[in-house]
Amino acid sequence: MRRLPLIILILALALVAQAESRVFVSLAGTLLEAEITAVKGEDVTLKRLNDEQPLVVNRKTLCKEDNAYIQSWQEQNGGEKPMAAVPSPAAPPQKFSITCQTLPSKRSRGSDLGMRVIELSYNFNLNNREVSRDLTDARGVVVTLGRDSSLPGSDLIILQKEAFEVNIRAQSKIVQSTTPVRLSYSVGAASAFGVKGVGYVLIIHDAAGNILFTEASPDTYGKFTKEIMAITEVPCIVDRDFKLKPNASVPTGYISF
């Protein structure tokens, strides 16, 4: 009967030891189940659970949740306090295999007195081709582009800019459509006037702002993601490098939603 309390004590100690273990996640995405045995400055000594061998890692290489756990461990175990709060480096972007089939939709809304009205929208069929990784907490941004018909080769008009959530399970698809915009322009007149659609830019980024996917028509517009993300008010006029022209007049009389 005396052995029973001893067995209970051993089991309790084993459970405590197991409870102290944690799955640490590096900024590179690797996982390690271990427990902390010591902290000194930026170095953290971990005992790996699978072989109980020690491993020293720099806390800057671990995710922010692990760094918060390490600080809590220090406070509870009397370990050395960190000299100063060092901001954790931003996690590197994780590459995802994403494809997109884009289907533009142009519906004629009639023609009258030399004017034609077109309802323009885009349908994006997004496919997460990863075998096992879900794409979560991402965001999509799409801009619809137009141009003043009276000025061939003129500056671009950002007709609309829309943002949406992107969550796609592995080996799955979603469909995202833009809000239709109505554009009016002249037909057969001696001098052209009005607004015509000329393309789009689709951007998908993660929660940290890292670009995961870009598609554009024409393709060259896809390199201006930074400038497009900075645009806050639409419709607006931008030059060929997507730099805002604040004093330019938008022909809003030919644009409606």
N, C-alpha and C positions, 0 to 999 in steps of 0.2 A: 504493500500500500504506500510505502514511502516513495516508491519510484514514480507514482502518478503525478505529484506536484512538480517533480523534476521534468517529466515529459511535457507537462503543460507549459512550463517556463521556457523550454527549448522551442516549442512550437510558437510561443508568443514572440520570442526573439527573432525567429525566422520570419514571421509576418512583418515585424517592424523593419527588418532589413530589406524585405521585399518592397515595403511601402516607400522606402527611401530611394528606390531606383526610379529612373525617369528616362523617357525616350527623348534624347537631345537631337535637335535638328540644326544642321549647319546651313549657312547661306547658300551653299551649293546644292542643297536638297538631300544630303546624305543623312541617314538615321543611325543612332547608336543608343542602345539601352545600357545605362550605367548609373552609378551613384557617385556623388561628390565625396571626395575624401579630404581635399585641401584646396584652399584658394589663396594665392599670393599675387598681389597686383593684378595684372591682366591674365595670368596663367591659372587655369583650373585643372586640378588633377582628378581624373575620373577613373573609377574601377569598372571595367567592362563586365557586364553581367554574364556573358557567355563563357569567358575563360578566367574572369577575376584578375586580369592583368591591368596594371595602371597605364593611363594614357594622359599626357599633358596637352591641353589645347588652349589656344588663345580665345578669350571670351568674345573678341571682336568677330570671330568666325561663326558665332552662333546667333540664332534668331533672337529677336527682342524679348520673346516670352521666356526663353532660356536664361537670358541675362537678368530678367526680373526674378526668376527662381534662384539664381546664383546669389543675388544680393540678399534675398530673403534667407537663404541658407547661411550666409555670413553673419547676419544679424542674430540668428537663432543659435549658431554654434560658436560665436565669439571669434569668427575668422577675421582676417585683416580687412578693414574697410577700404573701399575703393578710394583712390586719391582724389578723383574728380569724375564727374559724370561725363563719359565720352560717348557722343552720339554714335549709335550703331550705323554702319554703312548701309546704304540702300541695298535691298536684296537684288541680285542680278535678275534680269528678265528671264522667265522660263519660255523657251521656244515651244510653240504649238504648231502642229500640222493642220492648217486651216485652208480650206478651199472655198471659193464662192462662185456661184453661177448668177450673173446679173441679167435680169430681164426688164428692159425699159418698156414702159407702157405709154403710148401716145394715142389719145382719143380726140378726134375732131369734134368740137362743140359747135360747129357751124361756120358758115362764111356769109358775110353780108356787107355790101357796099365796099368791096375790095378789101375787107378785113377777114382774117381767119383766126379762130380761137382754138388752141390746142390745150388739152389737159394732160400734163406730164407727171409721171411718177416712176419710181424704180423699185423693183422687187429683188431683194438680195437673199439667195438661198445659201446659207452658211453651213458648212460641214466640218465638224471636228473629226479629223481622221486618226486621232490618237487611239491606240488599242485599248488602253486602260485609264487614261487620265481625263477627268472631266475638266472642262473650262468653266470656272466659276468666278464671280465677282469682277468680271471684265465689263468694259463699257464700249459702246460703239458710237461713232460720230459720223454723220454723213451730211455733205453740203451738195445742193443742187445748183448748177451753174447756168447762167444765161449770158446773152450779149445783145447790145443795142444794134438792131438791124440797120439803122441809118449810118452806123460807123463801122464798116467792115474792118476786122482785125483790131477792134477797139479793146478797151479794158473789159475785164470780166465783171459780171454781176453775181454776187452771192445771193441767190433768190431765197434760200432758206437753209438753216442749219439745225439738225435734229440730233438729239442724244438718246440712247436707249441702253438698257441692260443686256448683257450677253452672258448667258449660262447655257452651255451645250454639253450634254453628256458625251462620253467617249463613243465614237462610231455613230453619232446622231447628228441631226440637222435641225435648224430653225429657219424660219422665213421672216424677214423684216422688210416692211414696205414704207416708203416715204409718203408724206402727206401730198396729195395731188396739188399741183400749182397750175393755174390757168394763165397762158401767155397769149397775147394778141399781137399780130403783125400784119403788114400789108401784103396783098397778093395782086400782082399784075399792075401795080401803080408805077407811075413814072419815076418816083423816088421812094426808096424803101424806108419804112419806119416800123417801130414796134420792138418787141423783145422775142428772141428765139432761145430755146434751150440748147446748150452746147456740151453738156457732160455732167460729171459728178466726181466726188472723192469720198471714199469710204475708209474710215480708220477704226481699228479695234485696238484698245490698249488695256493693260491690267490696272489694278487698283493704285499702283505706284506711278502710273503714267507711262510705263514702258510700252512702246509700240509693238504689237504682236502681229498685226496684219494690215496691209494697205492695198486697196484697189482703186484705180482711177480710170476715167475716160475723158480725154486722152491720157495715156499712160504717164506722160511727163508731169502731170499735175500731182502725181502721187508722192513726189519728193518734197512737197511743201506742207508736210504735216504740222510742223511747229507753227507756221504762220496761220494755218487753218484753225488749229486748236486755240489760238489767241484771239480769234474773232468773237466778239460778244454781241454785236447788234447787227441784225439783218432785216431787210435787204441792204446791201452796201456795195460799193464799187471798189475793186482791187485791181492792181496792175498785173502783169504777166507773172510776177514773182509773188503774187498774193499779198502784196503790201497794201494796206488800207489807204484809200484816197479820201480823206474826210471831207474835202470840199467839193467832191464830185456829186452831181445830181443824179439820183436814181429815177428812171422813168417808171414810176409806180403806177401811172395810168394804164400801163399795159400788163400789169401783174396783179393777179387776184388769187384767193384761196377758197 
